[in-house]
Amino acid sequence: MSERYTSVEEAIHHMHNAYDRNGKYLVDGRPKYTAHAVRLEDEYGLTGIAGRYKFVDGKEAAFAEYDYRKQYQKYSIAAEFIKSENPYCRQAGETLKDKIPDALKELNNEISKLTELNPELKALNYNKNNVTEVYRALIGITSQYNVDDINAYLHNVRTGSKNMDVLDRAEKIKKETGMRFGWQPAAKTMDKIEAQLKEKAKAKETQVVAQVALKKAKSR
């Protein structure tokens, strides 16, 4: 993506305004927000898939995410730009280099606050010295992915790999049920999804058998 910038000014503009997605992030004053795991739970009656976390001052997840993006995404981008082979990106990233350490402290502090509200976040596995990874962990929380999913995502990004077994299992479920994921779940999350879908299918089959038996009994 960094190769597309043809001037320092263009790269700086992106760095400071990416959070707003070209003015498309807010719709009538509300963030255009999708929590895929929450949506999947609601659509299919599943449980234990999404994080459904509490946020500071009772803030709604969508607004918490928007505020964090607005305040901190530029530092995550700057950290990546500094490593870019594109000279314009490197120069753009350098303009925020001195502010990254303070932003890193603030990001870690925000996760600490959220961990007090949501003790399960103690199991997060992220590099507290890497501003980009801390930022991604924070946005994973606001997007309401469970801890296993956030850790799996960070691992995938860190290693540049994907869990193909999970992707194959997700594709199989999609073909069988039409289920839309929108993210790559951790293996543990996929186990939960498959188990619950199996139970629902079994319950539905039992219900059908009972209805057929009742219909036969009435027809005698």
Backbone hydrogen bonds in HBPLUS format (Angstrom, degrees):
<---DONOR---> <-ACCEPTOR-->    atom                        ^
c    i                          cat <-CA-CA->   ^        H-A-AA   ^      H-
h    n   atom  resd res      DA  || num        DHA   H-A  angle D-A-AA Bond
n    s   type  num  typ     dist DA aas  dist angle  dist       angle   num
A0004-ARG N   A0001-MET O   3.22 MM   3  6.00 167.2  2.23 121.4 125.0     1
A0005-TYR N   A0002-SER O   3.46 MM   3  6.13 167.2  2.47 117.4 119.9     2
A0011-ALA N   A0007-SER O   3.19 MM   4  6.47 159.0  2.23 146.1 151.3     3
A0012-ILE N   A0008-VAL O   2.86 MM   4  6.10 159.9  1.90 155.7 161.5     4
A0013-HIS N   A0009-GLU O   2.93 MM   4  6.08 157.9  1.98 145.9 152.0     5
A0014-HIS N   A0010-GLU O   3.09 MM   4  6.35 159.7  2.13 145.1 150.0     6
A0015-MET N   A0011-ALA O   2.97 MM   4  6.16 162.8  2.00 148.2 153.2     7
A0016-HIS N   A0012-ILE O   3.06 MM   4  6.30 155.0  2.13 153.1 157.6     8
A0017-ASN N   A0013-HIS O   3.05 MM   4  6.04 133.2  2.28 143.1 155.3     9
A0017-ASN N   A0014-HIS O   3.17 MM   3  5.19 134.3  2.39  97.4 110.1    10
A0018-ALA N   A0014-HIS O   2.82 MM   4  5.30 127.4  2.10 158.1 156.6    11
A0020-ASP N   A0017-ASN O   3.05 MM   3  5.70 149.8  2.15 117.7 125.0    12
A0021-ARG N   A0018-ALA O   2.99 MM   3  5.30 161.0  2.03 113.2 119.5    13
A0023-GLY N   A0020-ASP O   3.01 MM   3  5.20 118.7  2.40 100.9 116.6    14
A0025-TYR N   A0020-ASP O   3.13 MM   5  5.18 143.3  2.27 146.5 140.3    15
A0024-LYS N   A0021-ARG O   3.01 MM   3  5.39 154.5  2.08 110.2 118.3    16
A0032-LYS N   A0025-TYR O   2.50 MM   7  5.20 149.1  1.59 166.8 173.8    17
A0027-VAL N   A0030-ARG O   2.68 MM   3  5.20 165.5  1.70 152.3 154.3    18
A0030-ARG N   A0027-VAL O   3.08 MM   3  5.20 164.6  2.11 108.8 113.4    19
A0038-VAL N   A0035-ALA O   3.07 MM   3  5.39 118.8  2.47 106.1 120.9    20
A0039-ARG N   A0035-ALA O   2.91 MM   4  6.19 164.6  1.94 160.8 166.0    21
A0040-LEU N   A0036-HIS O   2.90 MM   4  6.10 159.4  1.94 149.7 155.1    22
A0041-GLU N   A0037-ALA O   3.06 MM   4  6.27 157.7  2.11 142.4 148.0    23
A0042-ASP N   A0038-VAL O   2.97 MM   4  6.23 165.8  1.99 154.8 158.5    24
A0043-GLU N   A0039-ARG O   2.85 MM   4  6.02 159.1  1.89 154.6 160.5    25
A0044-TYR N   A0040-LEU O   3.08 MM   4  6.08 155.1  2.15 147.4 152.6    26
A0045-GLY N   A0041-GLU O   2.78 MM   4  5.32 116.3  2.18 144.5 154.1    27
A0046-LEU N   A0041-GLU O   3.09 MM   5  4.45 138.7  2.27 119.7 127.4    28
A0051-GLY N   A0144-GLN O   2.78 MM  93  4.65 176.0  1.78 122.9 124.3    29
A0058-GLY N   A0055-PHE O   2.93 MM   3  5.31 136.1  2.13 144.6 138.7    30
A0059-LYS N   A0056-VAL O   3.16 MM   3  5.93 165.7  2.19 120.2 124.0    31
A0063-PHE N   A0060-GLU O   3.06 MM   3  5.52 120.9  2.43 109.9 123.3    32
A0064-ALA N   A0060-GLU O   2.93 MM   4  6.17 156.5  1.98 157.6 165.2    33
A0065-GLU N   A0061-ALA O   2.89 MM   4  6.09 162.9  1.92 153.9 157.8    34
A0066-TYR N   A0062-ALA O   3.09 MM   4  6.29 158.5  2.14 139.3 145.4    35
A0067-ASP N   A0063-PHE O   2.93 MM   4  6.04 165.1  1.96 148.0 151.8    36
A0068-TYR N   A0064-ALA O   3.00 MM   4  6.18 160.2  2.04 149.4 154.9    37
A0069-ARG N   A0065-GLU O   2.88 MM   4  6.06 160.9  1.91 152.0 157.7    38
A0070-LYS N   A0066-TYR O   2.91 MM   4  6.09 164.8  1.93 151.2 155.5    39
A0071-GLN N   A0067-ASP O   3.02 MM   4  6.14 151.1  2.11 143.5 150.9    40
A0072-TYR N   A0068-TYR O   2.81 MM   4  5.75 160.1  1.85 153.2 158.1    41
A0073-GLN N   A0069-ARG O   3.05 MM   4  4.91 155.7  2.11 126.3 132.0    42
A0075-TYR N   A0072-TYR O   3.06 MM   3  5.60 136.8  2.25 113.3 123.8    43
A0076-SER N   A0073-GLN O   3.10 MM   3  5.20 119.0  2.49  99.3 114.2    44
A0077-ILE N   A0073-GLN O   2.97 MM   4  6.29 162.9  2.00 158.8 163.5    45
A0078-ALA N   A0074-LYS O   2.86 MM   4  5.97 155.0  1.92 139.4 147.1    46
A0079-ALA N   A0075-TYR O   2.99 MM   4  6.13 157.0  2.04 142.6 147.8    47
A0080-GLU N   A0076-SER O   3.25 MM   4  6.56 147.2  2.36 140.7 148.9    48
A0080-GLU N   A0077-ILE O   3.08 MM   3  5.16 121.2  2.44  96.8 111.5    49
A0081-PHE N   A0077-ILE O   2.76 MM   4  6.01 157.9  1.80 154.8 162.4    50
A0082-ILE N   A0078-ALA O   2.95 MM   4  6.11 154.2  2.02 152.6 157.4    51
A0083-LYS N   A0080-GLU O   3.09 MM   3  5.45 139.8  2.26 105.3 116.0    52
A0084-SER N   A0081-PHE O   2.88 MM   3  4.94 158.2  1.93 108.1 115.4    53
A0089-CYS N   A0086-ASN O   3.11 MM   3  5.38 119.8  2.49 104.1 118.1    54
A0090-ARG N   A0086-ASN O   3.03 MM   4  6.36 161.2  2.07 155.7 161.6    55
A0091-GLN N   A0087-PRO O   3.00 MM   4  6.16 160.8  2.04 144.4 149.1    56
A0092-ALA N   A0088-TYR O   2.94 MM   4  6.13 153.1  2.02 141.8 149.8    57
A0093-GLY N   A0089-CYS O   2.80 MM   4  6.01 166.2  1.82 157.4 160.4    58
A0094-GLU N   A0090-ARG O   2.97 MM   4  6.15 149.1  2.07 144.1 152.6    59
A0095-THR N   A0092-ALA O   3.12 MM   3  5.52 143.8  2.26 105.8 115.6    60
A0096-LEU N   A0093-GLY O   3.10 MM   3  5.76 158.4  2.15 117.0 123.0    61
A0097-LYS N   A0094-GLU O   3.20 MM   3  4.80 155.0  2.27  95.3 102.9    62
A0099-LYS N   A0096-LEU O   2.93 MM   3  5.34 141.2  2.09 111.4 123.2    63
A0100-ILE N   A0097-LYS O   3.33 MM   3  5.44 151.7  2.41 102.1 109.9    64
A0103-ALA N   A0099-LYS O   3.10 MM   4  6.35 159.1  2.15 152.5 159.1    65
A0104-LEU N   A0100-ILE O   2.81 MM   4  6.01 153.3  1.88 156.8 164.3    66
A0105-LYS N   A0101-PRO O   3.14 MM   4  6.43 156.2  2.20 144.6 149.7    67
A0106-GLU N   A0102-ASP O   3.05 MM   4  6.33 157.7  2.10 147.5 153.5    68
A0107-LEU N   A0103-ALA O   2.87 MM   4  6.10 158.4  1.92 152.1 157.9    69
A0108-ASN N   A0104-LEU O   3.00 MM   4  6.22 168.0  2.01 153.9 156.6    70
A0109-ASN N   A0105-LYS O   2.96 MM   4  6.11 147.2  2.07 140.8 150.5    71
A0110-GLU N   A0106-GLU O   2.90 MM   4  6.20 148.2  2.00 146.8 155.0    72
A0111-ILE N   A0107-LEU O   3.10 MM   4  6.46 158.0  2.15 151.6 156.6    73
A0112-SER N   A0108-ASN O   2.98 MM   4  6.22 148.0  2.09 140.8 150.1    74
A0113-LYS N   A0109-ASN O   2.95 MM   4  6.27 154.1  2.02 148.1 154.2    75
A0114-LEU N   A0110-GLU O   3.02 MM   4  6.32 158.8  2.07 148.1 153.6    76
A0115-THR N   A0111-ILE O   2.83 MM   4  6.01 142.9  1.97 143.1 153.8    77
A0116-GLU N   A0112-SER O   3.10 MM   4  6.40 142.0  2.25 143.7 152.5    78
A0118-ASN N   A0114-LEU O   2.77 MM   4  5.93 135.6  1.97 139.8 153.8    79
A0121-LEU N   A0118-ASN O   2.91 MM   3  5.93 170.8  1.92 136.2 138.9    80
A0122-LYS N   A0119-PRO O   3.00 MM   3  5.77 167.9  2.02 123.4 126.2    81
A0123-ALA N   A0120-GLU O   3.23 MM   3  6.10 170.7  2.24 120.3 122.9    82
A0124-LEU N   A0121-LEU O   3.04 MM   3  5.40 165.3  2.06 114.6 116.7    83
A0130-ASN N   A0127-ASN O   3.11 MM   3  5.52 168.3  2.13 118.1 120.1    84
A0134-VAL N   A0130-ASN O   2.93 MM   4  6.17 162.5  1.97 162.2 167.9    85
A0135-TYR N   A0131-VAL O   2.98 MM   4  6.03 156.7  2.03 140.6 147.3    86
A0136-ARG N   A0132-THR O   2.95 MM   4  6.18 158.1  2.00 145.1 151.2    87
A0137-ALA N   A0133-GLU O   2.94 MM   4  6.15 152.3  2.02 144.2 151.6    88
A0138-LEU N   A0134-VAL O   2.98 MM   4  6.24 157.0  2.03 148.3 154.2    89
A0139-ILE N   A0135-TYR O   2.95 MM   4  6.27 161.1  1.99 154.7 159.2    90
A0140-GLY N   A0136-ARG O   2.88 MM   4  6.01 142.9  2.02 140.5 151.2    91
A0141-ILE N   A0137-ALA O   3.08 MM   4  6.41 142.2  2.23 142.0 151.2    92
A0141-ILE N   A0138-LEU O   3.13 MM   3  5.17 124.1  2.45  94.0 107.7    93
A0142-THR N   A0138-LEU O   3.08 MM   4  6.49 161.5  2.11 149.7 153.8    94
A0143-SER N   A0139-ILE O   2.87 MM   4  5.96 141.6  2.02 140.5 151.0    95
A0145-TYR N   A0140-GLY O   3.19 MM   5  5.84 174.4  2.20 170.1 168.4    96
A0144-GLN N   A0141-ILE O   2.82 MM   3  4.98 153.2  1.89 106.7 115.0    97
A0149-ASP N   A0146-ASN O   3.06 MM   3  5.37 117.0  2.48 103.5 118.1    98
A0150-ILE N   A0146-ASN O   3.01 MM   4  6.35 158.6  2.06 156.2 162.9    99
A0151-ASN N   A0147-VAL O   2.90 MM   4  6.07 170.2  1.91 156.9 159.5   100
A0152-ALA N   A0148-ASP O   2.92 MM   4  6.06 153.6  1.99 143.4 151.1   101
A0153-TYR N   A0149-ASP O   2.90 MM   4  6.08 158.6  1.95 147.4 153.0   102
A0154-LEU N   A0150-ILE O   2.95 MM   4  6.20 167.0  1.97 155.2 158.3   103
A0155-HIS N   A0151-ASN O   2.94 MM   4  6.10 153.5  2.01 143.7 151.4   104
A0156-ASN N   A0152-ALA O   2.88 MM   4  6.11 157.6  1.93 148.4 154.6   105
A0157-VAL N   A0153-TYR O   2.95 MM   4  6.24 161.6  1.98 156.0 160.1   106
A0158-ARG N   A0154-LEU O   2.87 MM   4  5.93 159.3  1.91 145.2 151.9   107
A0159-THR N   A0155-HIS O   2.91 MM   4  6.03 154.0  1.98 149.9 155.7   108
A0160-GLY N   A0156-ASN O   2.73 MM   4  5.52 124.0  2.04 136.4 151.0   109
A0161-SER N   A0156-ASN O   3.08 MM   5  4.98 133.4  2.30 133.7 141.6   110
A0167-LEU N   A0163-ASN O   3.12 MM   4  6.46 159.6  2.16 149.5 155.7   111
A0168-ASP N   A0164-MET O   2.86 MM   4  6.04 154.7  1.92 148.3 154.6   112
A0169-ARG N   A0165-ASP O   3.00 MM   4  6.25 154.5  2.06 145.1 152.2   113
A0170-ALA N   A0166-VAL O   2.86 MM   4  6.10 154.1  1.93 150.3 157.7   114
A0171-GLU N   A0167-LEU O   2.95 MM   4  6.14 154.3  2.01 144.3 151.2   115
A0172-LYS N   A0168-ASP O   3.00 MM   4  6.22 151.2  2.08 144.3 151.8   116
A0173-ILE N   A0169-ARG O   3.07 MM   4  6.33 159.4  2.11 146.7 151.4   117
A0174-LYS N   A0170-ALA O   2.92 MM   4  6.15 154.7  1.99 146.7 154.3   118
A0175-LYS N   A0171-GLU O   3.04 MM   4  6.28 154.4  2.11 146.1 151.8   119
A0176-GLU N   A0172-LYS O   3.05 MM   4  6.29 149.0  2.15 144.2 152.9   120
A0177-THR N   A0173-ILE O   2.80 MM   4  5.84 155.1  1.86 155.3 161.1   121
A0178-GLY N   A0174-LYS O   2.67 MM   4  4.49 140.4  1.82 122.4 133.0   122
A0189-THR N   A0186-ALA O   3.08 MM   3  5.19 117.8  2.49  98.4 113.4   123
A0190-MET N   A0186-ALA O   2.95 MM   4  6.29 157.6  2.00 154.7 161.4   124
A0191-ASP N   A0187-ALA O   2.92 MM   4  6.21 148.7  2.01 146.0 154.6   125
A0192-LYS N   A0188-LYS O   3.16 MM   4  6.48 153.5  2.23 142.9 148.7   126
A0193-ILE N   A0189-THR O   2.97 MM   4  6.31 160.2  2.01 152.4 157.6   127
A0194-GLU N   A0190-MET O   2.92 MM   4  6.09 172.8  1.92 156.1 157.7   128
A0195-ALA N   A0191-ASP O   2.95 MM   4  6.07 161.1  1.99 148.1 153.8   129
A0196-GLN N   A0192-LYS O   2.99 MM   4  6.15 162.4  2.02 150.8 155.2   130
A0197-LEU N   A0193-ILE O   2.95 MM   4  6.13 158.8  2.00 152.5 158.7   131
A0198-LYS N   A0194-GLU O   2.94 MM   4  6.06 152.5  2.01 145.6 153.3   132
A0199-GLU N   A0195-ALA O   3.01 MM   4  6.27 154.2  2.07 144.0 150.7   133
A0200-LYS N   A0196-GLN O   2.96 MM   4  6.17 155.9  2.02 145.2 151.7   134
A0201-ALA N   A0197-LEU O   2.92 MM   4  6.11 155.4  1.98 144.9 151.6   135
A0202-LYS N   A0198-LYS O   2.92 MM   4  6.11 154.2  1.98 145.7 153.1   136
A0203-ALA N   A0199-GLU O   2.88 MM   4  6.08 157.9  1.93 147.5 153.5   137
A0204-LYS N   A0200-LYS O   2.91 MM   4  6.09 155.1  1.97 144.6 151.7   138
A0205-GLU N   A0201-ALA O   2.93 MM   4  6.13 153.7  2.00 143.5 150.7   139
A0206-THR N   A0202-LYS O   2.92 MM   4  6.18 156.5  1.97 147.6 154.0   140
A0207-GLN N   A0203-ALA O   2.93 MM   4  6.15 153.0  2.01 144.2 151.7   141
A0208-VAL N   A0204-LYS O   2.95 MM   4  6.21 153.8  2.02 147.1 153.8   142
A0209-VAL N   A0205-GLU O   2.98 MM   4  6.23 162.4  2.01 150.5 155.0   143
A0210-ALA N   A0206-THR O   2.96 MM   4  6.17 156.7  2.02 145.8 152.3   144
A0211-GLN N   A0207-GLN O   2.93 MM   4  6.15 153.1  2.01 145.6 152.9   145
A0212-VAL N   A0208-VAL O   2.93 MM   4  6.17 157.9  1.97 151.7 157.5   146
A0213-ALA N   A0209-VAL O   2.96 MM   4  6.18 160.4  2.00 148.4 153.8   147
A0214-LEU N   A0210-ALA O   2.92 MM   4  6.10 156.6  1.98 145.9 152.4   148
A0215-LYS N   A0211-GLN O   2.92 MM   4  6.09 153.2  1.99 143.8 151.3   149
A0216-LYS N   A0212-VAL O   2.98 MM   4  6.24 155.7  2.04 148.9 155.1   150
A0217-ALA N   A0213-ALA O   2.94 MM   4  6.17 154.8  2.00 145.8 153.0   151
A0218-LYS N   A0214-LEU O   3.02 MM   4  6.25 152.6  2.10 147.0 153.4   152
A0219-SER N   A0215-LYS O   3.15 MM   4  6.31 137.4  2.34 138.3 149.2   153
A0219-SER N   A0216-LYS O   3.18 MM   3  5.14 127.8  2.47  92.6 106.3   154
